[in-house]
Amino acid sequence: MLKKTFSIIFTFILVFSVIGASLTARAYEITGFDITAKAGLLASMDTGEILYSNNADEKMYPASLTKIMTVTLMLESEKYDPAGKIAMTKEVQRLVPLSGTALI
């Protein structure tokens, strides 16, 4: 009888701890830092769940992401020659807006 009572109590404790842990995980909120960006989106790569979103539907210029993608695509290109040089002619400078100004 004592063994059966202990098993029932242990089962209830186990069930409630599993349910409590899942409820706590769903109520998790990101805290401890301030986000100063005008827009952003953080999603789980495993589940696709949106963890954080701020102005996600706003159209915004991608800023430094464009520069990072340009370099990444260049480095992955079969035509990339690390010893080569890239020429920026006057004609190309005319076609590229703000090519003569420093963007920092």
C-alpha positions as CSV (number, residue, x, y, z in Angstrom):
1,M,0.0,0.0,0.0
2,L,2.8,2.4,0.9
3,K,4.5,1.7,-2.4
4,K,1.3,2.4,-4.4
5,T,0.7,5.7,-2.5
6,F,4.3,6.8,-3.1
7,S,3.9,6.0,-6.8
8,I,0.8,8.1,-7.1
9,I,2.3,11.0,-5.3
10,F,5.5,10.8,-7.4
11,T,3.4,10.6,-10.6
12,F,1.5,13.8,-9.7
13,I,4.7,15.6,-8.9
14,L,6.2,14.6,-12.2
15,V,3.2,15.6,-14.2
16,F,2.9,19.0,-12.5
17,S,6.6,19.7,-12.9
18,V,6.4,19.0,-16.7
19,I,3.3,21.1,-17.1
20,G,4.8,23.9,-15.1
21,A,8.0,23.9,-17.0
22,S,6.2,24.2,-20.4
23,L,4.0,27.1,-19.1
24,T,7.1,28.9,-17.9
25,A,8.8,28.5,-21.2
26,R,5.9,29.9,-23.1
27,A,5.7,33.0,-20.8
28,Y,9.5,33.7,-21.3
29,E,10.2,37.3,-22.2
30,I,13.4,38.7,-23.5
31,T,14.7,41.2,-20.9
32,G,18.0,42.7,-19.8
33,F,18.9,44.8,-22.8
34,D,17.6,47.8,-24.8
35,I,17.1,47.6,-28.5
36,T,17.6,51.0,-30.2
37,A,17.1,49.9,-33.8
38,K,14.2,51.4,-35.7
39,A,13.2,47.9,-36.9
40,G,14.2,44.3,-36.2
41,L,13.1,40.7,-36.3
42,L,14.4,37.7,-34.3
43,A,13.1,34.3,-35.3
44,S,14.0,30.7,-34.1
45,M,15.8,28.8,-36.9
46,D,14.4,25.6,-35.5
47,T,10.7,26.4,-35.2
48,G,10.3,29.5,-37.3
49,E,8.6,31.2,-34.3
50,I,9.0,35.0,-34.1
51,L,10.7,35.7,-30.8
52,Y,11.0,39.5,-31.2
53,S,9.5,41.9,-33.7
54,N,9.6,45.7,-34.0
55,N,8.4,47.5,-37.2
56,A,8.9,44.2,-39.1
57,D,6.5,45.3,-41.9
58,E,8.1,48.7,-42.5
59,K,10.2,49.2,-45.6
60,M,13.7,50.1,-44.6
61,Y,17.0,50.4,-46.3
62,P,19.2,47.4,-45.3
63,A,22.2,49.5,-44.5
64,S,25.3,47.5,-43.6
65,L,23.6,44.2,-44.5
66,T,24.0,45.2,-48.2
67,K,27.7,45.7,-47.7
68,I,28.1,42.3,-45.9
69,M,26.1,40.5,-48.6
70,T,28.1,42.1,-51.4
71,V,31.4,41.0,-49.9
72,T,30.0,37.5,-49.2
73,L,28.8,37.0,-52.7
74,M,32.1,38.3,-54.1
75,L,34.1,35.9,-51.9
76,E,31.9,33.0,-52.9
77,S,32.2,33.8,-56.6
78,E,34.3,31.6,-58.8
79,K,35.7,34.7,-60.6
80,Y,37.1,36.2,-57.4
81,D,40.8,36.6,-57.5
82,P,42.3,37.7,-54.2
83,A,45.4,39.1,-55.9
84,G,43.3,41.1,-58.5
85,K,42.4,44.7,-58.3
86,I,39.0,46.3,-58.9
87,A,38.9,49.5,-61.0
88,M,36.4,52.2,-60.3
89,T,36.3,54.3,-63.4
90,K,34.8,57.8,-63.6
91,E,31.9,56.4,-65.7
92,V,31.0,54.0,-63.0
93,Q,31.3,56.7,-60.3
94,R,28.7,58.7,-62.2
95,L,26.3,55.8,-62.2
96,V,26.7,55.0,-58.5
97,P,25.0,57.6,-56.3
98,L,27.1,58.9,-53.5
99,S,30.2,57.0,-54.7
100,G,32.4,60.1,-54.1
101,T,31.3,60.6,-50.4
102,A,32.3,58.7,-47.3
103,L,29.4,56.9,-45.6
104,I,30.3,56.2,-42.0
